[in-house]
Amino acid sequence: MRVGALVFVWLLSIPAAVVAQEWDEYTSLQDGFTLNFPGKPTVTETKWTSQLNYVLPARLYLAVKDKERYSLTVVDYSGIEQLGIERAKTCPPGNANCRANAPEALGAGYARHDERGAIVYATFKLLQRDVKLNYLAWDWQDLVEGHIIQLTNNSDQSRTFAWVGMHQQKLYILEGTVPAGYPEPGLFQQSMRWVDKNGNGIRYQSIYSNSFHG
């Protein structure tokens, strides 16, 4: 075999190896997802303050590759109803925002109202940054509904491609940020999958909405 042919075969073998080394499918049984990251992400326990000022537990999954940043923030809303019940116990008389006898659709302390608005509120928080909005639309990740957002960061012209959705009372904020001129982070954006507590894939046959199914 000629040297040129050998080099060609060798070059063909590189991309698969590089991709395997740099991009890995990461699964979190705790937060019920599978997602491609450029290497194993660091996981940080944090807090999220909701629209109605409920402080909720959250986790940040973060991986950095050169000048690229890939993150997933997962906020657990499953305890918000109990927080609403506790808030209602000390609600000042006449305060409609936290009364105990709020309609069931709103929940004690407006907890259910807060949960239903979580996607919109998280989208609003993204837009509060020093950014230019390029695109905002309804979309899904593996049939779970949410918002897709594309932003240009005014400080350095880097671009952020985000998706915000809710699944089983958890809020997911998916962000891939790349420098100006870099390709879109499609491998990251389009790889989100849902798993149960045993790691088995969940595949819906129709659109999943947390407002109804959660």
FENPEHU-V224861 format. One record per backbone hydrogen bond with DSSP energy under -0.5 kcal/mol. NH is the residue of the N-H (numbers start at 1). CO is the residue of the C=O. Records with the same first field share a line. If there is no record, write none. Layout:
NH->CO  CO
//
This chain:
6->2
7->3
8->4
9->5
10->6
11->7
12->8
13->9
14->10  11
15->11
17->13
18->14
19->15
20->16
21->17
22->18
23->19
24->22  37
26->24  35
28->33
29->27
32->28
33->28
34->193
35->26
37->24
39->37
42->62
44->60
46->58
48->56
50->48  54
53->50
56->48  54
58->46
59->74
60->44
61->59  72
62->42  60
63->70
65->68
68->65
69->177
70->63
71->175
72->61
73->173
74->59  72
75->73  171
76->57
77->75  169
80->77
83->79
84->80
85->81
86->82
87->83
88->84
89->85
90->86  87
91->88
95->92
96->94
98->95
102->99
106->103
107->103
109->99
110->107
111->108
112->106
113->106
114->110
115->111
116->112
117->113
118->115
121->117
122->118
123->119
124->120
125->121
126->122
127->123
128->124  125
129->126
131->129
132->152
134->132  150
135->150
137->148
139->146
141->144
144->141
145->143  208
146->139
147->164
148->137
149->162
150->135
151->160
152->132
153->158
154->130  152
155->130
157->153
159->178
160->151
161->176
162->149  160
163->174
164->147
165->172
166->145
167->170
170->167
171->75
172->165
173->73
174->163  172
175->71  173
176->161
177->69
178->159
182->179
186->184
189->185
190->186
191->188
193->34
194->202
195->32
196->200
199->196
202->194
203->201
204->202
208->143
212->209
213->209
214->209  210
//
